[in-house]
Amino acid sequence: MEQLGRITQQPEVMGGRACIRGMRVTVGMIAGQIGAGHSVDEILVDYPYLEREDIMQALRYAACL
């Protein structure tokens, strides 16, 4: 499986849910935004501290679940 180094899980951050780079942005939040019809570019505007590769890895991670 491809490396997903931007996806982290720490018990003290968001209850151990899969997050992006230790931030309080979960994979589920990103997958939910895409599922609601938001584009990657829209998400990047809403979360300016994220990078495109963060979103791509979050989606790849979610697809593996």
mmCIF file of the N, C-alpha and C atoms, coordinates in Angstrom:
data_MODEL
# 
_entry.id   MODEL 
# 
loop_
_atom_site.group_PDB 
_atom_site.id 
_atom_site.type_symbol 
_atom_site.label_atom_id 
_atom_site.label_alt_id 
_atom_site.label_comp_id 
_atom_site.label_asym_id 
_atom_site.label_entity_id 
_atom_site.label_seq_id 
_atom_site.pdbx_PDB_ins_code 
_atom_site.Cartn_x 
_atom_site.Cartn_y 
_atom_site.Cartn_z 
_atom_site.occupancy 
_atom_site.B_iso_or_equiv 
_atom_site.pdbx_formal_charge 
_atom_site.auth_seq_id 
_atom_site.auth_comp_id 
_atom_site.auth_asym_id 
_atom_site.auth_atom_id 
_atom_site.pdbx_PDB_model_num 
ATOM 1   N N  . MET A 1 1  ? 0.841   -1.180 0.000  1.00 0.00 ? 1  MET A N  1 
ATOM 2   C CA . MET A 1 1  ? 0.000   0.000  0.000  1.00 0.00 ? 1  MET A CA 1 
ATOM 3   C C  . MET A 1 1  ? 0.886   1.244  0.000  1.00 0.00 ? 1  MET A C  1 
ATOM 4   N N  . GLU A 1 2  ? 0.420   2.246  -0.681 1.00 0.00 ? 2  GLU A N  1 
ATOM 5   C CA . GLU A 1 2  ? 1.135   3.517  -0.778 1.00 0.00 ? 2  GLU A CA 1 
ATOM 6   C C  . GLU A 1 2  ? 1.271   4.168  0.604  1.00 0.00 ? 2  GLU A C  1 
ATOM 7   N N  . GLN A 1 3  ? 2.366   4.854  0.810  1.00 0.00 ? 3  GLN A N  1 
ATOM 8   C CA . GLN A 1 3  ? 2.583   5.553  2.064  1.00 0.00 ? 3  GLN A CA 1 
ATOM 9   C C  . GLN A 1 3  ? 1.562   6.668  2.243  1.00 0.00 ? 3  GLN A C  1 
ATOM 10  N N  . LEU A 1 4  ? 1.031   6.755  3.437  1.00 0.00 ? 4  LEU A N  1 
ATOM 11  C CA . LEU A 1 4  ? 0.084   7.806  3.788  1.00 0.00 ? 4  LEU A CA 1 
ATOM 12  C C  . LEU A 1 4  ? 0.645   8.586  4.976  1.00 0.00 ? 4  LEU A C  1 
ATOM 13  N N  . GLY A 1 5  ? 1.832   9.139  4.787  1.00 0.00 ? 5  GLY A N  1 
ATOM 14  C CA . GLY A 1 5  ? 2.556   9.801  5.866  1.00 0.00 ? 5  GLY A CA 1 
ATOM 15  C C  . GLY A 1 5  ? 1.897   11.044 6.423  1.00 0.00 ? 5  GLY A C  1 
ATOM 16  N N  . ARG A 1 6  ? 0.952   11.589 5.723  1.00 0.00 ? 6  ARG A N  1 
ATOM 17  C CA . ARG A 1 6  ? 0.270   12.792 6.215  1.00 0.00 ? 6  ARG A CA 1 
ATOM 18  C C  . ARG A 1 6  ? -0.902  12.449 7.130  1.00 0.00 ? 6  ARG A C  1 
ATOM 19  N N  . ILE A 1 7  ? -1.261  11.181 7.201  1.00 0.00 ? 7  ILE A N  1 
ATOM 20  C CA . ILE A 1 7  ? -2.372  10.740 8.042  1.00 0.00 ? 7  ILE A CA 1 
ATOM 21  C C  . ILE A 1 7  ? -1.804  10.262 9.368  1.00 0.00 ? 7  ILE A C  1 
ATOM 22  N N  . THR A 1 8  ? -2.263  10.861 10.452 1.00 0.00 ? 8  THR A N  1 
ATOM 23  C CA . THR A 1 8  ? -1.756  10.523 11.782 1.00 0.00 ? 8  THR A CA 1 
ATOM 24  C C  . THR A 1 8  ? -2.901  10.120 12.689 1.00 0.00 ? 8  THR A C  1 
ATOM 25  N N  . GLN A 1 9  ? -2.574  9.327  13.688 1.00 0.00 ? 9  GLN A N  1 
ATOM 26  C CA . GLN A 1 9  ? -3.536  8.947  14.713 1.00 0.00 ? 9  GLN A CA 1 
ATOM 27  C C  . GLN A 1 9  ? -2.842  9.051  16.058 1.00 0.00 ? 9  GLN A C  1 
ATOM 28  N N  . GLN A 1 10 ? -3.346  9.944  16.889 1.00 0.00 ? 10 GLN A N  1 
ATOM 29  C CA . GLN A 1 10 ? -2.794  10.162 18.220 1.00 0.00 ? 10 GLN A CA 1 
ATOM 30  C C  . GLN A 1 10 ? -3.957  10.200 19.198 1.00 0.00 ? 10 GLN A C  1 
ATOM 31  N N  . PRO A 1 11 ? -3.881  9.457  20.281 1.00 0.00 ? 11 PRO A N  1 
ATOM 32  C CA . PRO A 1 11 ? -4.996  9.420  21.231 1.00 0.00 ? 11 PRO A CA 1 
ATOM 33  C C  . PRO A 1 11 ? -5.414  10.803 21.742 1.00 0.00 ? 11 PRO A C  1 
ATOM 34  N N  . GLU A 1 12 ? -4.468  11.718 21.856 1.00 0.00 ? 12 GLU A N  1 
ATOM 35  C CA . GLU A 1 12 ? -4.768  13.040 22.418 1.00 0.00 ? 12 GLU A CA 1 
ATOM 36  C C  . GLU A 1 12 ? -5.306  14.031 21.388 1.00 0.00 ? 12 GLU A C  1 
ATOM 37  N N  . VAL A 1 13 ? -5.365  13.643 20.125 1.00 0.00 ? 13 VAL A N  1 
ATOM 38  C CA . VAL A 1 13 ? -5.876  14.533 19.068 1.00 0.00 ? 13 VAL A CA 1 
ATOM 39  C C  . VAL A 1 13 ? -7.143  13.913 18.483 1.00 0.00 ? 13 VAL A C  1 
ATOM 40  N N  . MET A 1 14 ? -8.259  14.572 18.678 1.00 0.00 ? 14 MET A N  1 
ATOM 41  C CA . MET A 1 14 ? -9.554  14.141 18.134 1.00 0.00 ? 14 MET A CA 1 
ATOM 42  C C  . MET A 1 14 ? -9.883  12.700 18.532 1.00 0.00 ? 14 MET A C  1 
ATOM 43  N N  . GLY A 1 15 ? -9.521  12.340 19.752 1.00 0.00 ? 15 GLY A N  1 
ATOM 44  C CA . GLY A 1 15 ? -9.858  11.017 20.269 1.00 0.00 ? 15 GLY A CA 1 
ATOM 45  C C  . GLY A 1 15 ? -9.218  9.857  19.528 1.00 0.00 ? 15 GLY A C  1 
ATOM 46  N N  . GLY A 1 16 ? -8.118  10.131 18.859 1.00 0.00 ? 16 GLY A N  1 
ATOM 47  C CA . GLY A 1 16 ? -7.408  9.073  18.151 1.00 0.00 ? 16 GLY A CA 1 
ATOM 48  C C  . GLY A 1 16 ? -7.909  8.803  16.744 1.00 0.00 ? 16 GLY A C  1 
ATOM 49  N N  . ARG A 1 17 ? -8.865  9.592  16.271 1.00 0.00 ? 17 ARG A N  1 
ATOM 50  C CA . ARG A 1 17 ? -9.341  9.417  14.894 1.00 0.00 ? 17 ARG A CA 1 
ATOM 51  C C  . ARG A 1 17 ? -8.243  9.826  13.917 1.00 0.00 ? 17 ARG A C  1 
ATOM 52  N N  . ALA A 1 18 ? -8.315  9.292  12.716 1.00 0.00 ? 18 ALA A N  1 
ATOM 53  C CA . ALA A 1 18 ? -7.326  9.598  11.685 1.00 0.00 ? 18 ALA A CA 1 
ATOM 54  C C  . ALA A 1 18 ? -7.434  11.083 11.313 1.00 0.00 ? 18 ALA A C  1 
ATOM 55  N N  . CYS A 1 19 ? -6.308  11.789 11.447 1.00 0.00 ? 19 CYS A N  1 
ATOM 56  C CA . CYS A 1 19 ? -6.247  13.223 11.189 1.00 0.00 ? 19 CYS A CA 1 
ATOM 57  C C  . CYS A 1 19 ? -5.187  13.523 10.140 1.00 0.00 ? 19 CYS A C  1 
ATOM 58  N N  . ILE A 1 20 ? -5.201  14.737 9.676  1.00 0.00 ? 20 ILE A N  1 
ATOM 59  C CA . ILE A 1 20 ? -4.201  15.191 8.714  1.00 0.00 ? 20 ILE A CA 1 
ATOM 60  C C  . ILE A 1 20 ? -3.093  15.910 9.456  1.00 0.00 ? 20 ILE A C  1 
ATOM 61  N N  . ARG A 1 21 ? -1.900  15.370 9.369  1.00 0.00 ? 21 ARG A N  1 
ATOM 62  C CA . ARG A 1 21 ? -0.676  15.941 9.932  1.00 0.00 ? 21 ARG A CA 1 
ATOM 63  C C  . ARG A 1 21 ? -0.825  16.380 11.386 1.00 0.00 ? 21 ARG A C  1 
ATOM 64  N N  . GLY A 1 22 ? -1.570  15.610 12.179 1.00 0.00 ? 22 GLY A N  1 
ATOM 65  C CA . GLY A 1 22 ? -1.708  15.909 13.599 1.00 0.00 ? 22 GLY A CA 1 
ATOM 66  C C  . GLY A 1 22 ? -2.625  17.078 13.907 1.00 0.00 ? 22 GLY A C  1 
ATOM 67  N N  . MET A 1 23 ? -3.237  17.646 12.890 1.00 0.00 ? 23 MET A N  1 
ATOM 68  C CA . MET A 1 23 ? -4.161  18.762 13.103 1.00 0.00 ? 23 MET A CA 1 
ATOM 69  C C  . MET A 1 23 ? -5.537  18.222 13.475 1.00 0.00 ? 23 MET A C  1 
ATOM 70  N N  . ARG A 1 24 ? -6.382  19.097 13.879 1.00 0.00 ? 24 ARG A N  1 
ATOM 71  C CA . ARG A 1 24 ? -7.739  18.711 14.251 1.00 0.00 ? 24 ARG A CA 1 
ATOM 72  C C  . ARG A 1 24 ? -8.664  18.713 13.044 1.00 0.00 ? 24 ARG A C  1 
ATOM 73  N N  . VAL A 1 25 ? -8.165  18.174 11.949 1.00 0.00 ? 25 VAL A N  1 
ATOM 74  C CA . VAL A 1 25 ? -8.942  17.977 10.725 1.00 0.00 ? 25 VAL A CA 1 
ATOM 75  C C  . VAL A 1 25 ? -8.898  16.480 10.457 1.00 0.00 ? 25 VAL A C  1 
ATOM 76  N N  . THR A 1 26 ? -10.063 15.841 10.566 1.00 0.00 ? 26 THR A N  1 
ATOM 77  C CA . THR A 1 26 ? -10.084 14.388 10.419 1.00 0.00 ? 26 THR A CA 1 
ATOM 78  C C  . THR A 1 26 ? -10.309 13.972 8.968  1.00 0.00 ? 26 THR A C  1 
ATOM 79  N N  . VAL A 1 27 ? -9.911  12.746 8.706  1.00 0.00 ? 27 VAL A N  1 
ATOM 80  C CA . VAL A 1 27 ? -10.168 12.149 7.396  1.00 0.00 ? 27 VAL A CA 1 
ATOM 81  C C  . VAL A 1 27 ? -11.669 12.152 7.135  1.00 0.00 ? 27 VAL A C  1 
ATOM 82  N N  . GLY A 1 28 ? -12.451 11.864 8.159  1.00 0.00 ? 28 GLY A N  1 
ATOM 83  C CA . GLY A 1 28 ? -13.899 11.852 8.016  1.00 0.00 ? 28 GLY A CA 1 
ATOM 84  C C  . GLY A 1 28 ? -14.468 13.208 7.629  1.00 0.00 ? 28 GLY A C  1 
ATOM 85  N N  . MET A 1 29 ? -13.897 14.272 8.168  1.00 0.00 ? 29 MET A N  1 
ATOM 86  C CA . MET A 1 29 ? -14.351 15.617 7.812  1.00 0.00 ? 29 MET A CA 1 
ATOM 87  C C  . MET A 1 29 ? -14.117 15.883 6.326  1.00 0.00 ? 29 MET A C  1 
ATOM 88  N N  . ILE A 1 30 ? -12.941 15.499 5.837  1.00 0.00 ? 30 ILE A N  1 
ATOM 89  C CA . ILE A 1 30 ? -12.616 15.724 4.425  1.00 0.00 ? 30 ILE A CA 1 
ATOM 90  C C  . ILE A 1 30 ? -13.501 14.859 3.538  1.00 0.00 ? 30 ILE A C  1 
ATOM 91  N N  . ALA A 1 31 ? -13.651 13.594 3.893  1.00 0.00 ? 31 ALA A N  1 
ATOM 92  C CA . ALA A 1 31 ? -14.500 12.699 3.099  1.00 0.00 ? 31 ALA A CA 1 
ATOM 93  C C  . ALA A 1 31 ? -15.940 13.212 3.094  1.00 0.00 ? 31 ALA A C  1 
ATOM 94  N N  . GLY A 1 32 ? -16.392 13.728 4.219  1.00 0.00 ? 32 GLY A N  1 
ATOM 95  C CA . GLY A 1 32 ? -17.735 14.285 4.296  1.00 0.00 ? 32 GLY A CA 1 
ATOM 96  C C  . GLY A 1 32 ? -17.926 15.493 3.400  1.00 0.00 ? 32 GLY A C  1 
ATOM 97  N N  . GLN A 1 33 ? -16.909 16.347 3.334  1.00 0.00 ? 33 GLN A N  1 
ATOM 98  C CA . GLN A 1 33 ? -16.978 17.520 2.459  1.00 0.00 ? 33 GLN A CA 1 
ATOM 99  C C  . GLN A 1 33 ? -17.082 17.098 0.998  1.00 0.00 ? 33 GLN A C  1 
ATOM 100 N N  . ILE A 1 34 ? -16.271 16.121 0.605  1.00 0.00 ? 34 ILE A N  1 
ATOM 101 C CA . ILE A 1 34 ? -16.322 15.624 -0.774 1.00 0.00 ? 34 ILE A CA 1 
ATOM 102 C C  . ILE A 1 34 ? -17.690 14.983 -1.036 1.00 0.00 ? 34 ILE A C  1 
ATOM 103 N N  . GLY A 1 35 ? -18.159 14.204 -0.081 1.00 0.00 ? 35 GLY A N  1 
ATOM 104 C CA . GLY A 1 35 ? -19.456 13.561 -0.227 1.00 0.00 ? 35 GLY A CA 1 
ATOM 105 C C  . GLY A 1 35 ? -20.611 14.548 -0.337 1.00 0.00 ? 35 GLY A C  1 
ATOM 106 N N  . ALA A 1 36 ? -20.440 15.714 0.263  1.00 0.00 ? 36 ALA A N  1 
ATOM 107 C CA . ALA A 1 36 ? -21.474 16.762 0.205  1.00 0.00 ? 36 ALA A CA 1 
ATOM 108 C C  . ALA A 1 36 ? -21.393 17.562 -1.089 1.00 0.00 ? 36 ALA A C  1 
ATOM 109 N N  . GLY A 1 37 ? -20.432 17.224 -1.945 1.00 0.00 ? 37 GLY A N  1 
ATOM 110 C CA . GLY A 1 37 ? -20.341 17.878 -3.241 1.00 0.00 ? 37 GLY A CA 1 
ATOM 111 C C  . GLY A 1 37 ? -19.330 19.005 -3.344 1.00 0.00 ? 37 GLY A C  1 
ATOM 112 N N  . HIS A 1 38 ? -18.534 19.203 -2.305 1.00 0.00 ? 38 HIS A N  1 
ATOM 113 C CA . HIS A 1 38 ? -17.513 20.245 -2.352 1.00 0.00 ? 38 HIS A CA 1 
ATOM 114 C C  . HIS A 1 38 ? -16.309 19.758 -3.150 1.00 0.00 ? 38 HIS A C  1 
ATOM 115 N N  . SER A 1 39 ? -15.695 20.644 -3.882 1.00 0.00 ? 39 SER A N  1 
ATOM 116 C CA . SER A 1 39 ? -14.502 20.287 -4.656 1.00 0.00 ? 39 SER A CA 1 
ATOM 117 C C  . SER A 1 39 ? -13.263 20.402 -3.778 1.00 0.00 ? 39 SER A C  1 
ATOM 118 N N  . VAL A 1 40 ? -12.188 19.827 -4.247 1.00 0.00 ? 40 VAL A N  1 
ATOM 119 C CA . VAL A 1 40 ? -10.910 19.942 -3.541 1.00 0.00 ? 40 VAL A CA 1 
ATOM 120 C C  . VAL A 1 40 ? -10.534 21.416 -3.407 1.00 0.00 ? 40 VAL A C  1 
ATOM 121 N N  . ASP A 1 41 ? -10.726 22.183 -4.452 1.00 0.00 ? 41 ASP A N  1 
ATOM 122 C CA . ASP A 1 41 ? -10.387 23.608 -4.393 1.00 0.00 ? 41 ASP A CA 1 
ATOM 123 C C  . ASP A 1 41 ? -11.222 24.346 -3.356 1.00 0.00 ? 41 ASP A C  1 
ATOM 124 N N  . GLU A 1 42 ? -12.481 23.997 -3.234 1.00 0.00 ? 42 GLU A N  1 
ATOM 125 C CA . GLU A 1 42 ? -13.329 24.623 -2.212 1.00 0.00 ? 42 GLU A CA 1 
ATOM 126 C C  . GLU A 1 42 ? -12.847 24.272 -0.808 1.00 0.00 ? 42 GLU A C  1 
ATOM 127 N N  . ILE A 1 43 ? -12.453 23.032 -0.616 1.00 0.00 ? 43 ILE A N  1 
ATOM 128 C CA . ILE A 1 43 ? -11.940 22.610 0.688  1.00 0.00 ? 43 ILE A CA 1 
ATOM 129 C C  . ILE A 1 43 ? -10.666 23.364 1.017  1.00 0.00 ? 43 ILE A C  1 
ATOM 130 N N  . LEU A 1 44 ? -9.800  23.543 0.029  1.00 0.00 ? 44 LEU A N  1 
ATOM 131 C CA . LEU A 1 44 ? -8.550  24.278 0.265  1.00 0.00 ? 44 LEU A CA 1 
ATOM 132 C C  . LEU A 1 44 ? -8.818  25.731 0.642  1.00 0.00 ? 44 LEU A C  1 
ATOM 133 N N  . VAL A 1 45 ? -9.879  26.306 0.132  1.00 0.00 ? 45 VAL A N  1 
ATOM 134 C CA . VAL A 1 45 ? -10.248 27.677 0.522  1.00 0.00 ? 45 VAL A CA 1 
ATOM 135 C C  . VAL A 1 45 ? -10.767 27.682 1.957  1.00 0.00 ? 45 VAL A C  1 
ATOM 136 N N  . ASP A 1 46 ? -11.596 26.692 2.307  1.00 0.00 ? 46 ASP A N  1 
ATOM 137 C CA . ASP A 1 46 ? -12.162 26.602 3.650  1.00 0.00 ? 46 ASP A CA 1 
ATOM 138 C C  . ASP A 1 46 ? -11.119 26.257 4.708  1.00 0.00 ? 46 ASP A C  1 
ATOM 139 N N  . TYR A 1 47 ? -10.117 25.505 4.318  1.00 0.00 ? 47 TYR A N  1 
ATOM 140 C CA . TYR A 1 47 ? -9.047  25.062 5.226  1.00 0.00 ? 47 TYR A CA 1 
ATOM 141 C C  . TYR A 1 47 ? -7.704  25.484 4.624  1.00 0.00 ? 47 TYR A C  1 
ATOM 142 N N  . PRO A 1 48 ? -7.352  26.756 4.700  1.00 0.00 ? 48 PRO A N  1 
ATOM 143 C CA . PRO A 1 48 ? -6.157  27.248 3.995  1.00 0.00 ? 48 PRO A CA 1 
ATOM 144 C C  . PRO A 1 48 ? -4.835  26.660 4.497  1.00 0.00 ? 48 PRO A C  1 
ATOM 145 N N  . TYR A 1 49 ? -4.843  26.029 5.643  1.00 0.00 ? 49 TYR A N  1 
ATOM 146 C CA . TYR A 1 49 ? -3.633  25.416 6.193  1.00 0.00 ? 49 TYR A CA 1 
ATOM 147 C C  . TYR A 1 49 ? -3.424  24.004 5.653  1.00 0.00 ? 49 TYR A C  1 
ATOM 148 N N  . LEU A 1 50 ? -4.365  23.493 4.850  1.00 0.00 ? 50 LEU A N  1 
ATOM 149 C CA . LEU A 1 50 ? -4.198  22.193 4.214  1.00 0.00 ? 50 LEU A CA 1 
ATOM 150 C C  . LEU A 1 50 ? -3.561  22.354 2.842  1.00 0.00 ? 50 LEU A C  1 
ATOM 151 N N  . GLU A 1 51 ? -2.962  21.280 2.385  1.00 0.00 ? 51 GLU A N  1 
ATOM 152 C CA . GLU A 1 51 ? -2.382  21.230 1.046  1.00 0.00 ? 51 GLU A CA 1 
ATOM 153 C C  . GLU A 1 51 ? -3.146  20.187 0.236  1.00 0.00 ? 51 GLU A C  1 
ATOM 154 N N  . ARG A 1 52 ? -3.086  20.311 -1.063 1.00 0.00 ? 52 ARG A N  1 
ATOM 155 C CA . ARG A 1 52 ? -3.801  19.390 -1.951 1.00 0.00 ? 52 ARG A CA 1 
ATOM 156 C C  . ARG A 1 52 ? -3.453  17.932 -1.621 1.00 0.00 ? 52 ARG A C  1 
ATOM 157 N N  . GLU A 1 53 ? -2.190  17.643 -1.380 1.00 0.00 ? 53 GLU A N  1 
ATOM 158 C CA . GLU A 1 53 ? -1.785  16.265 -1.078 1.00 0.00 ? 53 GLU A CA 1 
ATOM 159 C C  . GLU A 1 53 ? -2.393  15.779 0.237  1.00 0.00 ? 53 GLU A C  1 
ATOM 160 N N  . ASP A 1 54 ? -2.657  16.664 1.194  1.00 0.00 ? 54 ASP A N  1 
ATOM 161 C CA . ASP A 1 54 ? -3.348  16.272 2.426  1.00 0.00 ? 54 ASP A CA 1 
ATOM 162 C C  . ASP A 1 54 ? -4.713  15.686 2.088  1.00 0.00 ? 54 ASP A C  1 
ATOM 163 N N  . ILE A 1 55 ? -5.428  16.369 1.228  1.00 0.00 ? 55 ILE A N  1 
ATOM 164 C CA . ILE A 1 55 ? -6.772  15.933 0.848  1.00 0.00 ? 55 ILE A CA 1 
ATOM 165 C C  . ILE A 1 55 ? -6.705  14.627 0.061  1.00 0.00 ? 55 ILE A C  1 
ATOM 166 N N  . MET A 1 56 ? -5.761  14.523 -0.856 1.00 0.00 ? 56 MET A N  1 
ATOM 167 C CA . MET A 1 56 ? -5.636  13.297 -1.651 1.00 0.00 ? 56 MET A CA 1 
ATOM 168 C C  . MET A 1 56 ? -5.337  12.098 -0.756 1.00 0.00 ? 56 MET A C  1 
ATOM 169 N N  . GLN A 1 57 ? -4.445  12.275 0.211  1.00 0.00 ? 57 GLN A N  1 
ATOM 170 C CA . GLN A 1 57 ? -4.122  11.162 1.107  1.00 0.00 ? 57 GLN A CA 1 
ATOM 171 C C  . GLN A 1 57 ? -5.306  10.824 2.003  1.00 0.00 ? 57 GLN A C  1 
ATOM 172 N N  . ALA A 1 58 ? -6.046  11.814 2.446  1.00 0.00 ? 58 ALA A N  1 
ATOM 173 C CA . ALA A 1 58 ? -7.233  11.561 3.263  1.00 0.00 ? 58 ALA A CA 1 
ATOM 174 C C  . ALA A 1 58 ? -8.244  10.726 2.474  1.00 0.00 ? 58 ALA A C  1 
ATOM 175 N N  . LEU A 1 59 ? -8.425  11.050 1.214  1.00 0.00 ? 59 LEU A N  1 
ATOM 176 C CA . LEU A 1 59 ? -9.365  10.289 0.388  1.00 0.00 ? 59 LEU A CA 1 
ATOM 177 C C  . LEU A 1 59 ? -8.866  8.874  0.125  1.00 0.00 ? 59 LEU A C  1 
ATOM 178 N N  . ARG A 1 60 ? -7.573  8.712  -0.098 1.00 0.00 ? 60 ARG A N  1 
ATOM 179 C CA . ARG A 1 60 ? -7.013  7.368  -0.294 1.00 0.00 ? 60 ARG A CA 1 
ATOM 180 C C  . ARG A 1 60 ? -7.170  6.547  0.983  1.00 0.00 ? 60 ARG A C  1 
ATOM 181 N N  . TYR A 1 61 ? -6.924  7.175  2.117  1.00 0.00 ? 61 TYR A N  1 
ATOM 182 C CA . TYR A 1 61 ? -7.079  6.485  3.411  1.00 0.00 ? 61 TYR A CA 1 
ATOM 183 C C  . TYR A 1 61 ? -8.529  6.043  3.598  1.00 0.00 ? 61 TYR A C  1 
ATOM 184 N N  . ALA A 1 62 ? -9.470  6.963  3.346  1.00 0.00 ? 62 ALA A N  1 
ATOM 185 C CA . ALA A 1 62 ? -10.885 6.648  3.510  1.00 0.00 ? 62 ALA A CA 1 
ATOM 186 C C  . ALA A 1 62 ? -11.318 5.513  2.579  1.00 0.00 ? 62 ALA A C  1 
ATOM 187 N N  . ALA A 1 63 ? -10.762 5.496  1.394  1.00 0.00 ? 63 ALA A N  1 
ATOM 188 C CA . ALA A 1 63 ? -11.118 4.453  0.420  1.00 0.00 ? 63 ALA A CA 1 
ATOM 189 C C  . ALA A 1 63 ? -10.659 3.072  0.875  1.00 0.00 ? 63 ALA A C  1 
ATOM 190 N N  . CYS A 1 64 ? -9.625  3.028  1.699  1.00 0.00 ? 64 CYS A N  1 
ATOM 191 C CA . CYS A 1 64 ? -9.093  1.748  2.180  1.00 0.00 ? 64 CYS A CA 1 
ATOM 192 C C  . CYS A 1 64 ? -9.883  1.188  3.361  1.00 0.00 ? 64 CYS A C  1 
ATOM 193 N N  . LEU A 1 65 ? -10.761 1.982  3.951  1.00 0.00 ? 65 LEU A N  1 
ATOM 194 C CA . LEU A 1 65 ? -11.494 1.529  5.128  1.00 0.00 ? 65 LEU A CA 1 
ATOM 195 C C  . LEU A 1 65 ? -12.629 0.613  4.798  1.00 0.00 ? 65 LEU A C  1 
# 
